[in-house]
Amino acid sequence: MATFFNQNSFLDLVLRSTWGSGLVADLSLTPTQALNGWTVTFDYSGEIANIWNARIVSRVGDRYVVEAMGYNAKVSAGGTVSFGFQGSGSVHDITPVALVGEPIGAPDDPVALPSVSVSDALAAEGDGAISFTLSLSEASATDVTIDYRTVAATASAGGDFASTTAQIVIPAGQTTATITIALTDDTTAEDTEAFTLELLSVEGADLGDATATGTITDTDVPPADPIMVMVTGGSVIEADPGMAHMHGDGSSHLHDDGHRYITFTVALAVPA
């Protein structure tokens, strides 16, 4: 299989079979942006005897231009449309020169890959999870696979967040994906803590910003400081004769009932 490309599309070319006087070729076009109609231009010195899922627009010398049929004109970004033909002739070389009207490079030219980066994230402990966003600099015609892991910092793995090493895929034609890490919700009041998410490797893209900080805030209320209670006492005179006792004729005398009374005051050091 040979792969041809330009900034907007990829073309895979496979010679399914060849013989002395002919060949059968299968071609697959994958755009990086959605299409509503497409063309493929290629050089082939033979005669196309039969073509499927495309039609010939023109032939000038050895150069053919083929286009979509009505039923396969629309192709999503990252989607693939396939067509093929049977050709006659002793020369089996097929050389694509343009995809959707744009010139293409040689099959051996390096493909410029998008870059993938991860953004910092913030969540409260009570949210139960924290989400990091992965972003591609541009959509890819193929799936992008990323390996990642969490690394403890002030937040502890297992105690504050789930220690994770995993893999995620950004599907062809898409530019974002979300990594979700579980958080531990406890009742202990803690300071704001953090850990790191690292992108370890990527297939189908280059690494951009490969580390992100996950910040965990705490919503638990710390216990109140104890409040001091102060007690102050009064005094009593031991020889206090007691209370006055009134008689019916208006006279009175002091009556000692044998009790003595003292008053204590209880107060809080600060308002509760």
C-alpha positions as a Python dict, from the first residue, in 0.01 Angstrom:
ca = {
    (1, 'M'): (0, 0, 0),
    (2, 'A'): (117, 350, -80),
    (3, 'T'): (-14, 660, 98),
    (4, 'F'): (-40, 1002, -63),
    (5, 'F'): (-148, 1321, 112),
    (6, 'N'): (-180, 1695, 114),
    (7, 'Q'): (-276, 1934, 394),
    (8, 'N'): (-641, 1830, 383),
    (9, 'S'): (-660, 1466, 274),
    (10, 'F'): (-493, 1124, 265),
    (11, 'L'): (-520, 867, -13),
    (12, 'D'): (-434, 499, 30),
    (13, 'L'): (-364, 309, -295),
    (14, 'V'): (-355, -70, -309),
    (15, 'L'): (-299, -281, -621),
    (16, 'R'): (-533, -566, -537),
    (17, 'S'): (-411, -772, -829),
    (18, 'T'): (-194, -733, -1141),
    (19, 'W'): (-129, -942, -1448),
    (20, 'G'): (56, -892, -1772),
    (21, 'S'): (-209, -680, -1940),
    (22, 'G'): (-400, -525, -1654),
    (23, 'L'): (-464, -454, -1286),
    (24, 'V'): (-728, -394, -1022),
    (25, 'A'): (-670, -94, -795),
    (26, 'D'): (-846, 3, -470),
    (27, 'L'): (-825, 364, -346),
    (28, 'S'): (-946, 515, -16),
    (29, 'L'): (-975, 890, 42),
    (30, 'T'): (-972, 1024, 402),
    (31, 'P'): (-1023, 1401, 446),
    (32, 'T'): (-930, 1594, 759),
    (33, 'Q'): (-1227, 1825, 699),
    (34, 'A'): (-1583, 1739, 602),
    (35, 'L'): (-1645, 1723, 227),
    (36, 'N'): (-1952, 1764, 11),
    (37, 'G'): (-1811, 1639, -314),
    (38, 'W'): (-1457, 1526, -393),
    (39, 'T'): (-1217, 1456, -678),
    (40, 'V'): (-900, 1253, -718),
    (41, 'T'): (-649, 1321, -997),
    (42, 'F'): (-390, 1060, -1098),
    (43, 'D'): (-166, 958, -1386),
    (44, 'Y'): (-216, 613, -1540),
    (45, 'S'): (-107, 515, -1890),
    (46, 'G'): (-357, 230, -1925),
    (47, 'E'): (-725, 227, -2014),
    (48, 'I'): (-982, 214, -1733),
    (49, 'A'): (-1221, -56, -1839),
    (50, 'N'): (-1444, -54, -1529),
    (51, 'I'): (-1475, 184, -1232),
    (52, 'W'): (-1690, 164, -917),
    (53, 'N'): (-1800, 416, -651),
    (54, 'A'): (-1663, 702, -866),
    (55, 'R'): (-1695, 831, -1223),
    (56, 'I'): (-1442, 964, -1470),
    (57, 'V'): (-1470, 1339, -1520),
    (58, 'S'): (-1191, 1374, -1774),
    (59, 'R'): (-884, 1216, -1926),
    (60, 'V'): (-610, 1420, -2092),
    (61, 'G'): (-318, 1204, -2202),
    (62, 'D'): (-236, 981, -1907),
    (63, 'R'): (-408, 1206, -1653),
    (64, 'Y'): (-743, 1101, -1514),
    (65, 'V'): (-979, 1302, -1293),
    (66, 'V'): (-1249, 1106, -1112),
    (67, 'E'): (-1520, 1239, -881),
    (68, 'A'): (-1777, 1124, -628),
    (69, 'M'): (-2107, 963, -710),
    (70, 'G'): (-2419, 1124, -570),
    (71, 'Y'): (-2447, 873, -288),
    (72, 'N'): (-2090, 910, -156),
    (73, 'A'): (-2022, 1281, -212),
    (74, 'K'): (-2048, 1370, 158),
    (75, 'V'): (-1757, 1254, 373),
    (76, 'S'): (-1714, 1351, 739),
    (77, 'A'): (-1382, 1474, 876),
    (78, 'G'): (-1177, 1163, 944),
    (79, 'G'): (-1422, 949, 747),
    (80, 'T'): (-1321, 736, 450),
    (81, 'V'): (-1468, 691, 103),
    (82, 'S'): (-1343, 405, -116),
    (83, 'F'): (-1350, 346, -491),
    (84, 'G'): (-1159, 137, -742),
    (85, 'F'): (-1112, 46, -1102),
    (86, 'Q'): (-994, -223, -1341),
    (87, 'G'): (-737, -110, -1592),
    (88, 'S'): (-578, -262, -1900),
    (89, 'G'): (-220, -217, -2010),
    (90, 'S'): (122, -359, -1939),
    (91, 'V'): (230, -66, -1721),
    (92, 'H'): (100, -90, -1367),
    (93, 'D'): (210, 251, -1234),
    (94, 'I'): (-60, 476, -1086),
    (95, 'T'): (61, 815, -963),
    (96, 'P'): (-189, 1035, -776),
    (97, 'V'): (-119, 1407, -822),
    (98, 'A'): (-409, 1589, -652),
    (99, 'L'): (-677, 1525, -389),
    (100, 'V'): (-990, 1739, -384),
    (101, 'G'): (-816, 1983, -618),
    (102, 'E'): (-506, 2029, -400),
    (103, 'P'): (-163, 1900, -509),
    (104, 'I'): (-18, 1619, -303),
    (105, 'G'): (334, 1535, -192),
    (106, 'A'): (538, 1226, -262),
    (107, 'P'): (451, 911, -67),
    (108, 'D'): (783, 921, 117),
    (109, 'D'): (747, 1281, 239),
    (110, 'P'): (704, 1305, 617),
    (111, 'V'): (348, 1371, 729),
    (112, 'A'): (304, 1681, 943),
    (113, 'L'): (132, 1558, 1259),
    (114, 'P'): (-91, 1761, 1490),
    (115, 'S'): (24, 1815, 1849),
    (116, 'V'): (-170, 1705, 2157),
    (117, 'S'): (-173, 1898, 2486),
    (118, 'V'): (-345, 1863, 2824),
    (119, 'S'): (-491, 2150, 3029),
    (120, 'D'): (-488, 2209, 3405),
    (121, 'A'): (-802, 2113, 3598),
    (122, 'L'): (-978, 2225, 3917),
    (123, 'A'): (-1239, 2044, 4126),
    (124, 'A'): (-1374, 2030, 4480),
    (125, 'E'): (-1319, 1713, 4678),
    (126, 'G'): (-1694, 1667, 4705),
    (127, 'D'): (-1733, 1664, 4323),
    (128, 'G'): (-1613, 1303, 4323),
    (129, 'A'): (-1397, 1345, 4011),
    (130, 'I'): (-1173, 1590, 3828),
    (131, 'S'): (-1163, 1622, 3447),
    (132, 'F'): (-867, 1713, 3225),
    (133, 'T'): (-917, 1820, 2861),
    (134, 'L'): (-692, 1684, 2586),
    (135, 'S'): (-670, 1905, 2275),
    (136, 'L'): (-527, 1847, 1928),
    (137, 'S'): (-386, 2143, 1738),
    (138, 'E'): (-593, 2022, 1441),
    (139, 'A'): (-806, 1722, 1352),
    (140, 'S'): (-621, 1410, 1243),
    (141, 'A'): (-724, 1178, 962),
    (142, 'T'): (-645, 882, 1190),
    (143, 'D'): (-712, 798, 1555),
    (144, 'V'): (-468, 952, 1805),
    (145, 'T'): (-380, 723, 2098),
    (146, 'I'): (-234, 868, 2420),
    (147, 'D'): (-89, 689, 2723),
    (148, 'Y'): (-104, 881, 3051),
    (149, 'R'): (-58, 849, 3428),
    (150, 'T'): (-117, 1040, 3752),
    (151, 'V'): (169, 1149, 3981),
    (152, 'A'): (120, 1245, 4347),
    (153, 'A'): (229, 1586, 4476),
    (154, 'T'): (67, 1749, 4780),
    (155, 'A'): (-236, 1528, 4711),
    (156, 'S'): (-174, 1161, 4784),
    (157, 'A'): (-250, 877, 4542),
    (158, 'G'): (-518, 654, 4688),
    (159, 'G'): (-591, 894, 4973),
    (160, 'D'): (-702, 1199, 4774),
    (161, 'F'): (-731, 1071, 4414),
    (162, 'A'): (-730, 741, 4229),
    (163, 'S'): (-382, 642, 4111),
    (164, 'T'): (-426, 589, 3736),
    (165, 'T'): (-221, 465, 3440),
    (166, 'A'): (-433, 428, 3127),
    (167, 'Q'): (-482, 498, 2757),
    (168, 'I'): (-729, 720, 2573),
    (169, 'V'): (-812, 769, 2205),
    (170, 'I'): (-909, 1090, 2024),
    (171, 'P'): (-1108, 957, 1726),
    (172, 'A'): (-1017, 1064, 1373),
    (173, 'G'): (-1176, 1396, 1283),
    (174, 'Q'): (-1216, 1508, 1644),
    (175, 'T'): (-994, 1749, 1836),
    (176, 'T'): (-1070, 1692, 2206),
    (177, 'A'): (-1112, 1418, 2463),
    (178, 'T'): (-1161, 1416, 2842),
    (179, 'I'): (-962, 1227, 3106),
    (180, 'T'): (-1157, 1183, 3431),
    (181, 'I'): (-982, 1094, 3758),
    (182, 'A'): (-1184, 986, 4063),
    (183, 'L'): (-1144, 1184, 4387),
    (184, 'T'): (-1180, 1064, 4747),
    (185, 'D'): (-1437, 1260, 4950),
    (186, 'D'): (-1358, 1237, 5321),
    (187, 'T'): (-1469, 1438, 5625),
    (188, 'T'): (-1124, 1565, 5721),
    (189, 'A'): (-1063, 1938, 5675),
    (190, 'E'): (-755, 1981, 5453),
    (191, 'D'): (-568, 2250, 5267),
    (192, 'T'): (-598, 2281, 4890),
    (193, 'E'): (-392, 1999, 4735),
    (194, 'A'): (-266, 1907, 4388),
    (195, 'F'): (-133, 1624, 4173),
    (196, 'T'): (7, 1596, 3819),
    (197, 'L'): (-129, 1431, 3505),
    (198, 'E'): (146, 1325, 3262),
    (199, 'L'): (111, 1229, 2896),
    (200, 'L'): (364, 949, 2850),
    (201, 'S'): (346, 872, 2478),
    (202, 'V'): (129, 936, 2176),
    (203, 'E'): (63, 758, 1847),
    (204, 'G'): (-64, 962, 1552),
    (205, 'A'): (42, 1303, 1688),
    (206, 'D'): (329, 1488, 1851),
    (207, 'L'): (339, 1575, 2221),
    (208, 'G'): (276, 1940, 2303),
    (209, 'D'): (215, 2042, 2665),
    (210, 'A'): (244, 1698, 2822),
    (211, 'T'): (183, 1780, 3191),
    (212, 'A'): (-110, 1935, 3376),
    (213, 'T'): (-187, 2015, 3739),
    (214, 'G'): (-503, 1890, 3903),
    (215, 'T'): (-603, 2113, 4196),
    (216, 'I'): (-837, 1977, 4464),
    (217, 'T'): (-1014, 2218, 4698),
    (218, 'D'): (-1167, 2104, 5029),
    (219, 'T'): (-1521, 2190, 5142),
    (220, 'D'): (-1502, 2027, 5486),
    (221, 'V'): (-1542, 2271, 5780),
    (222, 'P'): (-1270, 2241, 6047),
    (223, 'P'): (-1393, 2180, 6404),
    (224, 'A'): (-1448, 2493, 6616),
    (225, 'D'): (-1192, 2583, 6882),
    (226, 'P'): (-1306, 2505, 7239),
    (227, 'I'): (-1461, 2800, 7427),
    (228, 'M'): (-1337, 2880, 7780),
    (229, 'V'): (-1600, 2900, 8054),
    (230, 'M'): (-1521, 3135, 8346),
    (231, 'V'): (-1683, 3113, 8691),
    (232, 'T'): (-1656, 3398, 8943),
    (233, 'G'): (-1779, 3363, 9303),
    (234, 'G'): (-1935, 3590, 9565),
    (235, 'S'): (-1890, 3606, 9944),
    (236, 'V'): (-2097, 3583, 10262),
    (237, 'I'): (-2034, 3698, 10619),
    (238, 'E'): (-2035, 3399, 10855),
    (239, 'A'): (-2197, 3600, 11140),
    (240, 'D'): (-2475, 3743, 10925),
    (241, 'P'): (-2782, 3734, 11158),
    (242, 'G'): (-3009, 3645, 10876),
    (243, 'M'): (-3341, 3794, 10763),
    (244, 'A'): (-3580, 4034, 10956),
    (245, 'H'): (-3904, 3874, 11084),
    (246, 'M'): (-4211, 4103, 11111),
    (247, 'H'): (-4477, 4061, 11390),
    (248, 'G'): (-4843, 4151, 11361),
    (249, 'D'): (-4808, 4449, 11599),
    (250, 'G'): (-4550, 4602, 11372),
    (251, 'S'): (-4252, 4500, 11575),
    (252, 'S'): (-3975, 4291, 11424),
    (253, 'H'): (-3671, 4096, 11518),
    (254, 'L'): (-3390, 3932, 11326),
    (255, 'H'): (-3451, 3568, 11252),
    (256, 'D'): (-3167, 3335, 11170),
    (257, 'D'): (-3301, 3050, 10955),
    (258, 'G'): (-2962, 2879, 10954),
    (259, 'H'): (-2894, 2927, 10580),
    (260, 'R'): (-2622, 3131, 10418),
    (261, 'Y'): (-2632, 3223, 10043),
    (262, 'I'): (-2353, 3290, 9796),
    (263, 'T'): (-2388, 3385, 9427),
    (264, 'F'): (-2159, 3260, 9148),
    (265, 'T'): (-2138, 3412, 8795),
    (266, 'V'): (-2078, 3183, 8491),
    (267, 'A'): (-1960, 3348, 8165),
    (268, 'L'): (-1810, 3249, 7825),
    (269, 'A'): (-1470, 3393, 7734),
    (270, 'V'): (-1604, 3478, 7381),
    (271, 'P'): (-1958, 3471, 7237),
    (272, 'A'): (-2058, 3127, 7118),
}
